[in-house]
Amino acid sequence: MSMPEPKQIAGQRRTAFNRRQFLRGLGVCIALPMFESLQPWKAFAAATPGRLANSATGAPLRAAFLFFPNGAIPAAWWPKEPGTDFEFSPTLSPLAPLRDHLQVLGGLDHKQANPGADGAGDHARGNGVFLTGVRLKKSATDVHAGISIDQVIAREVGHLTRFSSLELSSDAVRTSGACDSGYACAYQYNLSWSSPTTPVAAESNPRLVFERLFGAGGPGERAANMKRRQQEQRSVLDFVLADARGMNQRLNGRDREKLDQYLTGIRDIETSITKAERFGAPADPKMETPSGIPSDRVQYVQIMFDMLALAFQTDSTRVATMLLGHDGDDRSLPEAGVPDGHHSLSHHFNNEAKIEKLKKIDHWYAEQLAKFLQKLQDTRDVDGQSILYNSMILYGSGNADGNRHTHSNLPLVLAGSGGGALRPGRYLQHGSKPMSNLLARVASEMGAQNIHGFGDSTGVLEDV
Amino acid sequence: MRRRFEQRAFPKLLIALGHPVLWAIGLLACGCLTVSGAGMDGGASQFHHQIQPMLEEYCFDCHGDGEQKGNVAFDQFKSDQALLENHELWLRVLKNLRAGLMPPPQRKSRPDAEQKEQIEAWIKNAVFKIDPQNLDPGRVTVRRLNRVEYRNTIRDLMGVEFDTQSEFPPDDAGFGFDDIGDLLTLPPMLLEKYFAAANTIVTEAVPSVPAVPAEVVIEGRRFKESAEVQKVNRNGAPAGALVLSYYDAASATNLFEASHAGRYQLLLDFTANERYVENQFDQNKCRLRFISDGKELLRRDYTREGGKAFRYEFDQDWRPGEHELVLEVQPLTPDEKQVRSLTLRVRSVTVRGPMEKQYWVPPREYARFFPRTTPEDQAGRRQYAHEILERFAERAYRRPVDQQTVDRLVGLAEATYSEPGKTFEAGIGQAMTAVLTSPRFLFREEGTESKETGSPVAVSSSRYQLVDEYSLASRLSYFLWSSMPDEELFRLAGRHELHQHLPEQIKRMLADAKSEAFVRNFVGQWLQVRDIDTIQIDARQVLSKDGSADPEREQRLKRYRTLRDKEDATGVSPEEKKELDELRNILFRSFKRPPRVELTGKIRKALRLETEKTFEYIVRENRSLLEFLDSDYTFLNERLAAYYGMTNLNVKGEAMRLVKLPEDDPRGGVITQGSVLIVTSNPTRTSPVKRGKFILENLLGTPPAPPPANIPPLEDAAKAAKGHTLTLRETLALHRDHALCASCHNRMDPLGLALENFNALGLWRTHDQGQPIDATGQLLSGERFTDIRQLKKVLVQNHAVEFYRTLTEKMLIYALGRGLEYYDVGTVDQIVDRLKESNGSPSVLLSGIINSAPFQRTRATPPVDTAKQTEPAAQAAAPAGGL
């Protein structure tokens, strides 16, 4: 076959200018644009029976689970005294303006992340157990975790929105070589699991998230583009299904599992086509599509948060996860004033200088969270409350003390009032309870029925 | 006398087969046992008589008689069967024995060479049941194309580049590689992207109409420039663009020859760029004019536009002959402050026309997809669609396609092109989109040789079936090109001649430029040099640690801190204030300057290429693989030579070239290349532990166990050294006082510390934080060395076999797309033996892998034709169980 000069297409053609334009329009610190026209859920929400992912007022209720890597220096993370008049710790000080809208949760553990008989691999476990609450199978290829809480919720409320869930990550680069201590990399890079053997890959490119939510192209063209895309999808479905069935007959064992994944994907596409018919055209934010991954870390994290905020604001989904960085992340964060690798630092052996640097990193992550929460707080929902009020945003890490790889008393912040169901404005110490109980509580607030026996939960955490 | 192995379970066996002498003679006579001779009874009996006494003598102190260090006890098997079926344990025993790690080297009583051989042979024959004539090929899970393979396959199939790196999520990797079938999952989100990609690709690649107006793209650079333009045309301009500055008047001209009279369209494409200069905004303006044959088509003013793209279209009625196109820039704000950051980059001017239909031409690449004129009649069209789509689907699926599939594709095409307003081409495009979305494209489906069509080669003594010729073609092409087979491979597979022509084909494929993908993807992952593109290293921090001790500076720093604290606490006198400012100036002057070197994009690329070129050179020139460990040459360009400080070698220009190193130069071999040194460093400093681990894992094949879950704190020990900052070497020495840490750190640290003369940027240094560097050491295997030069010699002289085995294993994993299992020991050993004989010949390695059982054969059921498939899956998998 001859090899002519290849044409450059797709992502490559887009140049950097879009990003700056986008940032100028949306901005790292600028609040989300209000779009009054973007309220396709209004009529719909009222029709939703019971309290399935709805607040008492009928507004949508959302849950998001955000993960930051390598734990936090406990002394700088925890406020001094539990209660309502607690004092913000140095690390969490950026969140102080939001005190009435969040709670700091202490005394929650992930015992399944402890080594037990499995030995090394606390980062794989910290990450993989975070939303699943189960023991991970220690294997490089034979992956087995558990269904994650966001997917538990999505199964029950996913039909209410265009996307049953959204998985985001601001950790786009993978290094080569093996992952943590004999664990498959999948554990360390995925928060969401739709089944014990199926991690749900996260989207790390803001442009692709945006195009997925609202369609490709500029403002005004998106709905048509999305419609065309779905027509194109529909037109080849019959053919590829026949191909897949034929192929399935020729395969066996593990090969069939691969084909099953293909068929699951096909079903998802069919569902999204059906949903598109049901929900009509998606919202069309009056802004440029982000062009790609910004090189600046603050901008990158904030753009991904913006995508999440947009998804909630437009009621494109009610459940989301975001991996700010995978556990064991050794990224250097010059943006936080720390050039050293985060993970290497986290084994500080009580070296003061290193601890100081880690505090800066922990503080930096809290700052990023604060900006996101503030944005949600400043955006009004259909019922006049803020989006934050009608949300439950859990922020935390799968390691408590990164130096010693502990998984008890995990650093956790739960923001939002859950539409009035939660009692924020407190620092709570729960003693020593499974974090799975907290996850079960969030799922239960979302209206999920099927939470009994989730992970290693022993019940539903009451005092939240 | 030690307590004997738990014998009660096997008294009968021992009586029945108890002739130790016979066993021993058998071993000595042929050096190995055939599978039939070492059935379960034989294997167990041999164990009790020959192997167990050796284990008792050398291993039971820690792994028997109640001891079970590392959870290993050789006298706790529940039965003979359990003993023989514990493949995992015996694989560990084999590896540790071969590496000399067990029994621990410091022990006095260790098995001699002959005894070791006996144990090895027993493990391979009795436990693993390795039959050299019938090596178990294992089975690989059907592989999805990874990002790289998808991109290359699309390039070769469709003739377009699709940027999978930014469009698709990263692939999960395992065993160090991203082409492992088991781990290449297909999440729903990715399938959605495959659908979208297929559309984008077909839209870009496949013409949807038979004829279009002719189009000539005149690259910006082809505009003839005035002197002013040339001045700014150098830096950072994208290839082919014309860069015009806002600050200088300039004009550039191109003459276009129109062939016919008619209506033409001119398309002007440019961007208005701004280079970011910290906190400075450039408010200059300029005017751009675009003139055709003296007629002004565009006159517009530009200010800061933030990189925005502009595109203008103009209609022209042209006579045949020459037409003059001029681009002219005029600065408008001569008095404004110039930050010199603003430019217009003219990518191209496109001349489209004549627009009159009689002059239209087939679109670019039309013949690639549509080899002849489209028939007018319905039946003719259907026949033509059949031809095109059958050929296309065969290429895309990389194997013959049944008529049913082709018929369905034709139906799909027909449904589209029968719609009003739709072209035949659009219909074909629609069917091609379906093909690119099919699992038969996205996965590499394989088949086996069926007996009826068996070529002479297929008939062999092995009980495992050969994969069919199309599968072999794909295995070859994805191994060596990370892409689909080309015409020649397809042709040979179609004629059933590929097996016969393997040696020539391997040669041809390696000579092809596409084999660069093999170099890049294999080396990039084996030696992790892929990571050099993204790794973050703080050059300033790294360089600041390299200086020798500077007491004067220490003194100043001390005084500075005293005064600063005083200023904060009580305030300082004017004299002290002055002194403080002076000190601050002297001490922190260096922070204002950019560091001496930095890991720029171009340096990163050169560093990556240095390693890739080394690999390519060794393989293409068939030199010894041992040159990876030590050589008297490397690959440099001017930039990299300067980076390394090797300025006396007279290396000029951007191109990487083979450079002979000066006598006694510490470089040469991959472990002293910047790429490897950097990817094994931390962002601000070296990590001897990471470097040592890297060598053990990737060159010697004896990776240390992962660190224990609860790392014991070192601070108590560290406190003992209070008074001075511990050097890295001292800190690590503390580490090794802990028995728990020592077992691995004794192996990692000496290797890593030997590389301490290279900082985290891969640059040579003599001091670390004021202390002279001590690179001496001793390996666990006993050899002493004074520095990295000697260490490399030791590795070549004493550890070549470990290196051969490691490289063979890594390349086999990459080639097969699966991790290695115990039964692969036979395959690897055969290749390593040949490498030993050939003194490490790369061609022996490559042909060894390609001719190996797992590369050519499969354990799986023959799928081939659904209709003919009668054997149930379980039955075919049976030989694998084997026990």
Interface residues (C-beta under 8 A of the other chain):
Chain A: M1 S2 M3 P4 P6 K7 Q8 I9 A10 G11 Q12 T15 A16 F17 R20 Q21 R24 P115 G119 A120 G121 D122 A140 T141 D142 V143 E167 A172 V173 R174 T175 S176 G177 A178 C179 D180 S181 G182 A184 C185 A186 Y189 T198 P199 V200 A201 A202 E203 S204 N205 L208 R212 R229 E232 Q233 S235 V236 F239 V240 A242 D243 A244 G246 M247 Q249 R250 L251 N252 G253 R254 D255 K258 L259 Q261 Y262 T264 G265 I266 D268 I269 S272 G292 I293 D330 R331 S332 P334 P339 D340 G341 S344 H347 F349 N350 R404 H405
Chain B: T141 V142 R144 R155 D156 L157 G159 V160 E161 F162 D163 Q165 S166 E167 P169 P170 D172 A173 G174 F175 G176 D178 I180 D182 L183 T185 L186 P187 P188 M189 L190 L191 E192 K193 F195 A196 A197 A198 N199 T200 I201 E204 A205 T271 G306 G307 K308 A309 E365 R368 R395 T405 R408 L409 L412 T416 Q430 T433 A434 T437 S438 P439 R440 L442 F443 E445 D486 E487 G524 Q525 Q528 R530 D531 T534 I535 Q536 D538 Q541 N682 P683 T684 S687 E697 A705 P706 P707 P708 A709 N710 I711 P713 L714 E715 A718 G819 A860 T861 P863 V864 T866 Q869 A873 A877
